[in-house]
Amino acid sequence: AQTVTQSQPEMSVQEAETVTLSCTYDTSESNYYLFWYKQPPSRQMILVIRQEAYKQQNATENRFSVNFQKAAKSFSLKISDSQLGDTAMYFCAFMKQNNDMRFGAGTRLTVKP
Amino acid sequence: EPEVTQTPSHQVTQMGQEVILRCVPISNHLYFYWYRQILGQKVEFLVSFYNNEISEKSEIFDDQFSVERPDGSNFTLKIRSTKLEDSAMYFCASSEVGPPVYEQFFGPGTRLTVL
């Protein structure tokens, strides 16, 4: 079974600064997908960024980037130039192709003005 | 932009009652999923559905739960006899078969409250 671990229940960052959220996972699969989802107070699940395991290049989406270390089974999210609207729960998720998604417990991020 | 929709947004029911949560996946998607999130906890997989049958289900998805695609657009989750512990946010998601195969699109969720 695949497990996803987010070791930081809560984090805070000053507006405009950079923060990194950690995620590790456990799998015997060689091909899979990793995601970061944002869940604001509205509780909508919003995809932030995704990474295919077969790609060595780290994914980047504007202010969001990942540090994917396949051998270490680590998938951290870096948020640059943090904005107040980034305040949310962030879930790391693992998925085999067209399969169910397994989520971590989440990290509550607070961006302070 | 196409999106997954869910109704109702909030459902309140008495313990022991049956509830049906409805989802309309994105029209060209063929994989469908239900997840739940108990307040303050992580999102948990319930079931995936493809080609009119369940393709995978978790240990949470017991005999009290069932899913159905009654027509070409809706995807439903039924809980036959609700329990207090069924109170949660229920998310529907869908994904395509062809590329990109790896992204699931989530609906806004239905908040189920069992009294």
Interface residues (C-beta under 8 A of the other chain):
Chain A: Y33 Y37 S42 R43 Q44 M45 I46 L47 R50 E52 F91 A93 M95 Q97 N98 N99 D100 M101 R102 F103 G104 A105 G106
Chain B: Y31 Y33 Y35 Q37 Q41 K42 V43 E44 F45 S48 Y50 E56 S58 M89 F91 A93 S95 V97 V101 Y102 E103 Q104 F105 F106 P108 G109 R111
